[in-house]
């Protein structure tokens, strides 16, 4: 069961109460209590852990590393990443994503505790800011889990000692809850409260409710675009985005200090240098557009004796470390984007294009490219020159295709999870060629369930089977049944 595995690894800050049913005296109640580590902590003190884990252990975790391989923003050239590249075993194994699976459910478990505390009748009823932030973070973590895995345990999850094998809920129902969380969060964040503000416990916005509201509207737009195959709502996407970020400084990006916290891609390369290598597929796309980001995205592997930048051929690299190039963006302090300003602009551009408002689509596209250039140390002027020379002809020929390709290019490297979900959405809509991939053999249409539940929850075990369903069964929003 999820909770049992979380508790055994010591990841949860909550739910550690021991019930001593036979002892009624006060002295017995106080036995074994650590006064310096209270079981019942204020809700606001759970938020920092969830924000940090959402960035490092979910968005920037194994989920992102494997998505990078499948989406060819990186190439896997050793160990598990090589196996994922070659589709040998990793895409089908229940152990592949288990750490990230557990981390996401740990977040959701802690967030459920916050939601309970801050709900009507809870010990912190009326703590609307913390409640609203928890609702947004719940929507965010829940969406990542269901986007990657499809139908997952949710409504019966988090009831230890009551429900030992939570049922699997349908993705369609989960998405309705996700949107409800965001709608309720926007309302709650606009209410006055007498409780202490999050302040420094808010590692994204320092307790600024208006910034969280903008984040919520951005997520609403992202998820409405995700559901385009089922129910296209492009004007609503635009309307939501118009209430979201107006500049890059407002985006949801988690920053690392490089001393006690490190960008996850940097840390992976530090610990296993070159396991993710420079992708020839991505390089070729950049070269075809004479894109100046090509010089930013890749670097010579320090272990390459010839000091040459060699790109790994996607689908057929040599299983070796030290040969192929590495990311040129690796930095201990590079942020992880939960929702970026450039993503917002590309979403807006696609929505406008699908509504045949081409001038508005072009304006948003140019703004998105400029933001993506600035993100990697280039200038808005360079972006404008690039647009005129290389992008404009392609946009004029097929606006939507060039918009989503530019979005894909901008997601390198930390936004790989969103890139993977985007590709599957486009594939389901008949736009697979909008992001051409070199290695389409046995492309994983989804991720497997985590081993912690495959081995303890019969509902998950049955759904997992032998794991080969990942090659044949789309998630619900991509036209599948689960």
C-alpha positions in Angstrom: 0.0 0.0 0.0 1.2 3.5 -0.8 1.0 4.8 2.8 2.9 1.8 4.2 5.8 2.4 1.8 5.8 6.1 2.4 5.9 5.6 6.2 8.7 3.0 6.0 10.9 5.3 4.1 10.3 8.1 6.5 9.2 10.5 3.8 6.0 11.7 5.4 5.8 14.4 8.1 2.4 13.5 9.2 0.1 10.6 10.1 2.5 9.2 12.8 0.0 9.0 15.7 0.0 5.8 17.7 -3.3 4.8 19.2 -3.1 3.3 22.7 -6.6 2.1 23.2 -6.1 0.5 26.6 -4.5 3.5 28.3 -6.7 6.3 29.6 -4.5 8.2 32.1 -2.8 11.4 31.1 0.7 10.1 32.1 0.2 7.2 29.7 -0.8 9.5 26.9 2.5 11.4 27.3 4.7 8.3 27.1 7.0 8.3 24.1 6.0 11.7 22.9 8.8 13.9 21.6 8.0 17.4 22.6 10.5 18.7 20.0 8.8 16.9 17.1 5.1 17.4 17.4 2.7 15.2 15.4 0.3 18.0 14.8 2.1 20.8 13.0 0.6 23.9 11.6 -0.5 23.5 8.0 1.8 26.3 6.7 4.8 24.3 7.8 4.0 21.4 5.5 3.9 23.7 2.4 7.8 24.2 2.0 8.4 20.5 1.9 5.7 20.0 -0.8 6.9 22.8 -2.9 10.5 21.6 -2.8 9.5 18.0 -3.5 7.2 19.1 -6.4 10.2 20.7 -8.1 13.0 18.3 -7.3 11.3 14.9 -6.7 8.4 15.1 -9.1 8.9 17.7 -12.0 12.7 17.3 -12.0 12.9 13.7 -11.1 13.2 10.4 -12.9 9.9 11.4 -14.5 11.8 14.2 -16.3 14.9 12.1 -17.0 13.0 9.3 -18.8 10.7 11.8 -20.5 13.8 13.5 -21.9 14.9 10.3 -23.4 11.5 9.5 -25.0 11.1 13.0 -26.3 14.7 13.1 -27.6 15.7 16.2 -25.8 18.4 13.9 -24.4 19.7 10.5 -25.4 20.2 7.7 -22.9 23.7 6.3 -23.3 24.3 4.2 -20.1 22.6 2.1 -17.6 18.9 2.6 -17.1 18.8 5.5 -19.5 20.3 3.4 -22.2 17.7 0.7 -21.6 15.0 3.4 -21.9 16.6 4.6 -25.1 16.7 1.1 -26.6 13.3 0.2 -25.1 14.9 -2.8 -23.5 13.2 -3.1 -20.1 12.9 0.3 -18.3 9.7 1.4 -20.1 7.9 -1.7 -18.9 9.3 -2.2 -15.4 7.3 -1.2 -12.3 10.6 -0.2 -10.6 11.5 2.4 -13.2 9.5 5.3 -11.9 8.9 4.0 -8.4 10.8 6.8 -6.5 8.9 9.5 -8.3 5.7 7.7 -7.9 6.2 7.5 -4.1 7.4 11.2 -4.0 4.2 12.4 -5.7 2.0 10.4 -3.4 4.0 11.6 -0.4 3.2 15.2 -1.6 -0.5 14.3 -2.0 -0.6 12.7 1.4 0.8 15.8 3.1 -1.5 18.0 1.0 -4.5 16.0 2.1 -3.6 16.7 5.7 -3.4 20.4 4.9 -6.7 20.4 3.1 -8.3 18.6 6.1 -6.9 21.1 8.6 -8.0 24.1 6.6 -11.5 22.8 5.6 -14.7 23.8 7.3 -14.7 22.0 10.7 -10.9 21.6 10.6 -8.5 22.8 13.2 -7.5 25.7 10.9 -10.8 26.5 9.2 -10.5 29.9 7.7 -6.8 29.6 6.8 -7.7 30.5 3.2 -4.3 31.3 1.9 -2.7 28.0 3.0 -5.8 26.2 1.8 -5.7 27.8 -1.7 -2.0 27.1 -2.1 -2.5 23.5 -1.0 -5.4 23.1 -3.6 -3.1 24.3 -6.4 -0.3 22.0 -5.4 -2.7 19.1 -5.1 -4.0 19.8 -8.7 -0.4 20.1 -9.9 0.9 16.9 -8.4 -2.3 15.0 -9.2 -2.2 16.1 -12.8 1.4 14.9 -13.3 0.6 11.5 -11.8 -2.5 10.9 -13.9 -1.0 12.4 -17.1 1.8 9.9 -16.9 0.0 6.9 -15.6 -3.6 7.3 -16.6 -6.1 5.9 -14.1 -4.6 5.9 -10.6 -5.6 5.6 -6.9 -7.0 8.8 -5.6 -10.3 8.9 -3.8 -9.5 6.0 -1.5 -5.8 6.9 -1.2 -4.5 8.2 2.1 -6.7 6.3 4.5 -4.2 4.1 6.4 -5.7 1.4 8.6 -9.0 1.9 6.9 -8.5 1.2 3.2 -5.5 -1.0 2.6 -5.9 -1.4 -1.2 -7.3 1.8 -2.7 -9.3 1.5 -5.9 -8.1 3.0 -9.1 -10.1 6.0 -10.2 -10.8 7.0 -13.8 -8.7 9.7 -15.3 -11.8 11.6 -16.5 -13.1 11.8 -13.0 -9.6 12.8 -11.7 -9.4 15.7 -14.2 -12.8 17.0 -13.0 -11.3 17.1 -9.5 -8.2 18.8 -10.7 -10.2 21.6 -12.3 -12.3 21.9 -9.2 -9.2 22.3 -7.0 -8.0 25.1 -9.1 -11.4 26.9 -9.2 -11.8 26.6 -5.5 -8.2 27.8 -4.9 -8.8 31.0 -6.9 -11.8 31.8 -4.7 -10.0 30.9 -1.4 -6.9 33.0 -2.2 -9.2 36.0 -2.7 -10.7 35.7 0.8 -9.4 37.6 3.9 -8.0 35.4 6.7 -6.9 36.0 10.3 -4.3 33.2 10.1 -0.6 33.9 9.7 0.4 34.3 6.0 2.7 31.7 4.5 5.5 34.2 4.1 8.9 32.5 4.0 7.2 29.1 4.0 6.1 29.8 0.5 9.3 29.0 -1.5 7.7 30.1 -4.8 6.0 33.4 -4.1 6.7 34.4 -0.5 3.1 34.4 0.5 1.8 36.5 -2.5 -1.7 35.2 -3.1 -2.1 37.1 -6.4 0.9 35.3 -7.8 -0.6 31.9 -6.8 -3.9 33.0 -8.5 -2.0 33.7 -11.7 -0.3 30.3 -11.4 -3.7 28.6 -11.0 -5.1 30.3 -14.1 -2.1 29.1 -16.1 -2.6 25.6 -14.9 -6.3 25.7 -15.9 -5.2 26.7 -19.4 -2.6 24.0 -19.6 -5.1 21.3 -18.6 -7.9 22.6 -20.8 -5.4 22.4 -23.7 -4.6 18.9 -22.6 -8.2 17.9 -23.0 -8.5 19.3 -26.5 -9.2 15.9 -28.1 -12.1 15.4 -25.7 -13.5 18.9 -25.5 -11.6 21.7 -27.3 -12.0 25.0 -25.4 -9.5 27.3 -27.0 -11.1 30.5 -26.2 -11.3 29.5 -22.5 -7.6 28.7 -22.7 -6.9 32.2 -23.9 -9.2 33.8 -21.3 -7.4 31.9 -18.5 -4.0 32.8 -19.8 -5.0 36.5 -19.9 -5.4 36.2 -16.1 -2.1 34.5 -15.6 1.6 35.7 -15.9 2.3 38.9 -17.7 6.1 38.6 -17.6 8.8 36.0 -16.9 9.4 37.3 -13.4 6.0 36.0 -12.4 6.4 32.4 -13.6 6.4 29.4 -11.3 10.0 28.5 -11.1 11.7 26.9 -8.2 15.2 28.2 -7.5 18.1 26.3 -6.1 21.0 27.8 -4.1 23.7 25.5 -5.4 25.0 24.9 -1.8 22.3 22.9 0.0 20.0 22.5 -2.9 20.9 21.6 -6.5 19.1 21.5 -9.9 18.2 17.8 -10.4 19.7 17.6 -13.9 23.0 19.1 -12.6 23.0 16.6 -9.7 22.3 13.6 -12.0 25.2 14.6 -14.2 27.4 15.2 -11.2 26.7 11.8 -9.9 26.6 9.9 -13.2 28.3 12.2 -15.7 27.0 11.8 -19.3 24.3 9.2 -18.6 22.1 11.7 -20.5 23.8 12.8 -23.6 23.5 15.4 -26.3 20.6 14.4 -28.7 21.3 14.3 -32.4 17.6 14.6 -33.0 17.3 17.8 -31.1 20.5 19.1 -32.6 19.3 18.5 -36.1 16.1 20.4 -35.5 18.0 23.4 -34.2 20.5 23.3 -37.1 17.7 23.1 -39.6 16.4 26.5 -38.3 19.9 28.0 -37.9 18.8 28.3 -34.2 21.4 30.1 -32.0 20.3 27.9 -29.1 22.2 25.1 -30.6 25.4 26.6 -29.3 23.8 27.0 -25.8 22.2 23.6 -25.4 25.2 21.3 -25.8 28.7 21.0 -24.4 31.7 18.8 -24.8 31.8 16.0 -22.3 34.8 16.7 -20.0 35.7 13.0 -20.2 35.9 13.1 -24.0 39.7 12.7 -24.7 39.4 14.3 -28.2 37.5 17.3 -26.7 35.0 16.9 -29.5 31.3 17.5 -29.3 29.7 14.3 -30.5 25.9 13.8 -30.6 24.3 10.6 -29.7 22.1 9.0 -32.4 18.7 8.5 -30.9 17.7 4.9 -30.9 21.2 3.6 -31.7 23.8 5.1 -29.4 26.8 3.2 -28.0 26.4 2.2 -24.4 29.3 4.3 -23.1 30.1 7.1 -20.7 32.4 10.0 -21.6 32.0 10.0 -25.4 28.9 12.0 -26.2 28.2 15.6 -25.4 26.3 16.7 -22.4 23.8 19.6 -21.7 25.2 23.0 -21.9 22.6 24.3 -19.5 23.8 22.3 -16.5 24.0 24.5 -13.5 23.6 23.9 -9.8 21.4 26.9 -9.5 19.3 26.5 -12.7 15.6 26.7 -11.8 13.0 24.0 -12.4 9.9 25.5 -14.1 6.6 24.3 -12.8 4.8 26.6 -15.3 6.9 29.0 -17.4 6.1 32.3 -19.1 7.2 30.9 -22.4 4.9 27.9 -22.0 2.1 30.4 -21.4 2.8 32.2 -24.6 3.0 29.0 -26.7 -0.3 27.8 -25.3 -1.8 31.1 -26.2 -0.3 31.0 -29.7 -1.6 27.5 -30.3 -5.1 28.4 -29.1 -5.2 31.4 -31.3 -4.0 29.4 -34.3 -6.6 26.7 -33.8 -9.2 29.5 -33.8 -7.7 30.9 -37.0 -6.6 34.1 -35.4 -3.2 34.1 -37.1 -2.1 37.6 -36.3 -2.7 37.1 -32.5 -1.0 33.7 -32.8 2.1 35.2 -34.3 2.3 37.9 -31.6 2.2 35.3 -28.9 4.7 33.0 -30.7 7.2 35.8 -31.0 6.8 36.7 -27.3 7.3 33.0 -26.4 10.4 32.6 -28.5 11.9 35.8 -27.0 11.2 34.6 -23.5 12.8 31.2 -24.3 15.9 32.9 -25.7 16.3 35.1 -22.6 15.9 32.0 -20.4 19.2 30.6 -21.8 21.2 33.8 -21.9 20.4 35.0 -25.4 18.7 38.4 -26.2 15.2 39.3 -27.3 16.9 41.0 -30.3 18.5 37.7 -31.3 15.1 36.1 -31.0 13.6 38.7 -33.3 16.4 38.2 -35.9 15.9 34.4 -35.7 12.2 34.7 -36.1 12.4 36.8 -39.2 15.0 34.7 -40.9 14.0 31.1 -39.9 10.7 30.9 -38.2 8.5 33.3 -40.1 8.5 31.2 -43.4 7.6 28.0 -41.5 4.9 29.8 -39.5 3.3 31.1 -42.6 3.3 27.6 -44.1 1.7 25.9 -41.1 1.2 28.1 -38.0 0.2 25.5 -35.5 2.9 23.1 -36.5 5.7 25.7 -36.0 4.2 26.9 -32.7 4.3 23.5 -31.1 7.7 22.8 -32.5 9.0 26.0 -31.0 7.4 25.1 -27.7 9.2 21.8 -27.8 12.5 23.5 -28.4 11.9 25.9 -25.6 11.2 23.1 -23.0 14.9 22.0 -23.0 15.8 20.7 -20.5 13.8 20.9 -17.3 10.3 20.9 -18.8 10.5 17.4 -20.3 7.5 16.0 -18.5 5.2 18.7 -20.0 6.9 18.0 -23.4 6.0 14.3 -23.2 2.4 15.0 -22.3 2.2 17.6 -25.1 3.5 15.1 -27.7 1.0 12.5 -26.7 -1.9 15.0 -27.0 -0.7 16.1 -30.4 -0.3 12.5 -31.5 -3.9 11.7 -30.5 -5.1 14.7 -32.4 -3.4 13.5 -35.6 -0.5 15.9 -35.3 2.3 13.5 -34.5 4.4 14.9 -37.3 4.4 18.3 -35.6 7.3 17.1 -33.4 9.2 14.5 -35.5 11.1 11.9 -33.5 13.9 9.8 -34.8 13.2 6.8 -32.5 9.6 5.9 -32.8 10.1 2.2 -32.0 7.8 1.0 -29.2 7.2 4.6 -28.1 5.8 4.5 -24.5 2.4 6.0 -24.5 2.4 6.2 -20.7 4.5 5.4 -17.7 4.1 2.2 -15.6 2.7 2.2 -12.1 5.2 2.3 -9.2 6.4 -1.0 -7.8 5.5 0.0 -4.2 1.8 -0.4 -5.2 2.2 -3.1 -7.9 3.5 -5.4 -5.1 1.0 -4.4 -2.4 -2.2 -3.3 -4.1 -4.0 -5.9 -6.1 -6.0 -3.3 -8.0 -2.7 -1.7 -9.2 -1.1 -5.1 -9.8 -4.0 -6.2 -12.0 -3.8 -2.9 -14.0 -0.1 -3.2 -14.4 0.0 -6.8 -15.7 3.4 -7.3 -17.4 3.8 -3.6 -18.2 3.6 -4.0 -21.9 0.3 -2.1 -22.0 2.5 1.1 -22.2 3.0 0.5 -25.9 -0.6 0.0 -26.8 -2.9 1.9 -24.4 -3.3 5.6 -24.5 -4.4 7.5 -21.4 -8.0 8.7 -21.4 -7.3 12.2 -22.7 -5.3 10.8 -25.6 -8.2 8.6 -26.7 -7.6 5.6 -24.4 -9.9 3.9 -21.9 -7.7 4.1 -18.8 
